[in-house]
Amino acid sequence: MIVSRIVIEGQRRLCGELELQGSKNGVLPILAACVINRGVSVIENCPELSDVENTLLILQSLGCTVSREGHRVTVDASTLNGSAVCGEMTGCMRSSIGFLGALLARTGSAEVGYPGGCALGARPIDIHIDLLRRLGARVECGGSVKAVCTDPKGSRIRLKGLSVGATENAMLFACGCRGITRIENAAAEPEIVELAEFLNAMGHRVKGAGGRCIEITPASTCRGTVVHRVHPDRIAAATYICAVMSAGGDVLLCGARGCSMANVVRTAANMGCEFRYDRRGLRVSANGRPTSPGRIITRPHPGFPTDAQPMFTAVCSVASGQTLIEDTVFSDRFRQCGELIKMGADITVESGRVRVKGVRELQGAEVKAYDLRGGAAMAVAAVGARGRTVISGTEYIDRGYQRIEQSLAALGADVERTDG
Ligand code: EPZ
């Protein structure tokens, strides 16, 4: 396998316009949901990410006919002929677990290898297993997860914990149940709302998405061809906001929707960023040294998103003042701090939180991405650092960012990807 690196010469201001990629965490459950549609699903603005490519391979392994033209993906699930997804295909990403609910809804059975995904601490699937059983499935957890439901009946269930993926799994399975399903203690992330939009386009009736209680009435007949345009990626937007704070500049994020990232915008504004919304998106500008926001505590939506925490930690490393950053969602999401310290950051890692004392500037160094957002955090640090930074582990970054080096270069950063 070619090992590529991203090389960045820092301290070039970022200016210009950037079309935000389609949302990774929005499109992945929607691609799994294509299995439920017995016709053709057309997914517009589908980002070019390795997690998307792997999901398309899973759909093909199930017998679906998949084609891609640029950012348009077409999935014909009328040819579906399987209900098992092997561990080799599921072990590289967390979102593959959504095929449990989707396949149960379509075929009444599912065998899915255990999901993988970024190492962010323990990532059990107990909430998923519990909800499938509450909805009437018989579930066995051996070398893979096997679920069967011969008579899927809609019912009222309460998720035993707040989980984005488990909420999505419950929504998908509910589309195959007889009668109405009511999901309580549901996650409220924007990606849940987007999945509901897609299921409604398919003919199901999903109400309450974005709140803690979602009600699903399955479609009596599916509508054949369903078209969905993937929403802009709010975490990619947060990433580029952090890059502007780190390097300085003025960037229009085309397609950015303030409603899905209010907490991120508020925190960045407190750090000295200026924002202006216009009809094309969100303009962000920053000049001079950022100011520490004091504290960042991640929480389930509408709280501060855990996925933006690593990139904000990178910016707080050069902010004036001290920042206490706690991640209440994942127990071990601070691996990027070791790499930031190599660049001169002053960070003390405690249990489940870090204390960051801002330094005037970071120095370029050889650093590594250990997970997706940690890798993005290194790019954010590098564009503001003095000198050259070489980032390895780019395969993690490519899981969630569409050619990040091209996006940064288009905004004026001195960045290139080297192979080998
Ligand atoms: C989704 O992961 C996202 N991934 C994550 O984004 C995101 O960080 C996370 O939601 C939280 O917003 C995708 O959408 C593909 P959870 P998910 O289930 O569904 C615990 C990124 O960088 N939990 O809401 O796996 C879990 O360990 C990725 O884009 C259980 O204990 O997250 C975690 O502590 C990273 N048992 C918390 O709940 C379960 O059965 C939240 O996890 C499930 C989850």
Residues whose N, C-alpha, C, O or C-beta is under 5 A from the ligand:
A	BS01	EPZ	N25 R94 S95 A122 R123 P124 I125 D126 I127 H128 L162 S163 V164 G165 A166 T306 D307 V329 F330 L372 R373
